[in-house]
Amino acid sequence: MSTARTLLLAGNWKMNLDHLEAISTVQKLAWALRDAKVDLTAVDVVVLPPFTDIRSVQTLVQGDKLWLRYGAQDVSRHEPGAHTGEIAATFLSRLGCTYVVVGHSERRADNHETNDVVAAKVKAALGHDLVPILCVGESLDQREDGTHVEFTLAQLEESLAGLSAEDLTGLVIAYEPVWAIGTGKTATAEDAAEMAAAIRGWLREIYGDSLAESTRILYGGSVKTDNVADILVSDDVDGALVGGASLSGPDFAALCKAAVGQ
Ligand code: PGA
């Protein structure tokens, strides 16, 4: 990773851990990070719990002054109003969320989220001071027929439609090849580096140097303690979006320590 951008390690809990489990997981994460002497000024460690946990996580993080950030796994594209079951960006901001995942492949598949919907969610998040972690990535078929870069860049372009470089300041992009999520199959460090460089090149071409240099690009898909350092070797890969390996506080802290390289 480049030293100009702060390393970001975000734990996407998906639909795991209720609000009581969230409290003990975050406590154990904080203790394990402290015991392992992970320098939290050098890395952003983030947890992304289910919506129902966020208030508990907020109370703990603020009450104990933990050096951790948190966020949500999705956000509504709508402003508050008659949208049953939706969660507005403003509600997440008011709960102290910093980040929100947008366009995760599981939501694209399970909830038929199109790139248009994803772009509207990115807009809603940015409009309420949330940092979107925009997920893009190809399927196994696309990887095998060699169209993975083309597909991922087209998905990115459509998921950012209508947004200017100024709007996108602070944006985080997570490259998550669908075939590597929860499968134990990790892309190689070279695969992650190739796509991160292609994404950064595309950002430079469309939005200019400043956004290309400041945007953090993460890799996600079966990242574990024993492969995270390799994945981060490329200057273009600025962190990881971690699913399964973030569900235990001590394990996620070990992954963070391995990532920081202490
Ligand atoms: P995984 O999930 O680490 O369990 O593969 C990553 C993700 O979906 O963000």
Residues whose N, C-alpha, C, O or C-beta is under 5 A from the ligand:
A	BS01	PGA	N12 A180 I181 G182 T183 G220 G221 S222 V223 L241 V242 G243 G244
